[in-house]
């Protein structure tokens, strides 16, 4: 589909939306940014003097688990103070509509879709509120605040934050099953997405008759391939973003502006 054919015709979109029975929503950092969650890219991508990407790797964790846990503790505590926005709630409301199968496939790790009420959520990149044991491999939900006593009051994001001693590894989050060191259950840079998660996402994408792409830059793979592949099958794809993306020309619809404004309008049943 050429860029000339990409439409912002809301009434035309709503006609397709009303008839859709199996809807997939692909969401990215843009939807959470409107709730005040910093993105990994751009001006919000720094924590102290570190780029977020430089802390989100297994190598960084092995070199300095104290530093990386401080970073993720800050992100966890930040999310506790934020609320889902109108776009999250509009997406969640779809599940309450009869005769629709709705699947949210998100690149976000903040849990705001679930906080808004979405139940069928596939988290491609893991969750801030799950941990994985490096010893026994157990994955477990954890919403403790702080996640361990040693992290209380730690993680200030400012570049001039006072320097503090590293937390001994024995005092970092530990597995309640085997006492092994815990890591955030996040897909870090250089790691592959879980096969089972990809399979579940692929099944939903293969079966959908409408795909909504909300707040994603369409540059992070493999998620960036999902909507274009759906569009290639002739399935309508509608993109909601602050600006066009490298994939916009492949979609039937593009609605520019804040997701908290465009998404509720698009998903409102007249």
Secondary structure, DSSP 4 states (H G I P E B T S, - for coil): --GGG-B--HHHHHHHHHH-SEEEEEE-HHHHHTTTPPPSSGGGGEETTEEHHHHSSHHHHHH-HHHHHHHHHHHHHHHHT----HHHHHHHHHTTSTT-EEEEEES--S-HHHHHT--SEEETTEEEEEEEETTT--EEE---SSSSGGGTT-----TTPPP-PPPPGGGS-B-TTT-PBEEEEE--TT-PPPHHHHHHHHHHHHH-SEEEEES--S-STTHHHHHHHHHHTT-EEEEEESS--TTGGGSSEEEES-HHHHHHHHH---
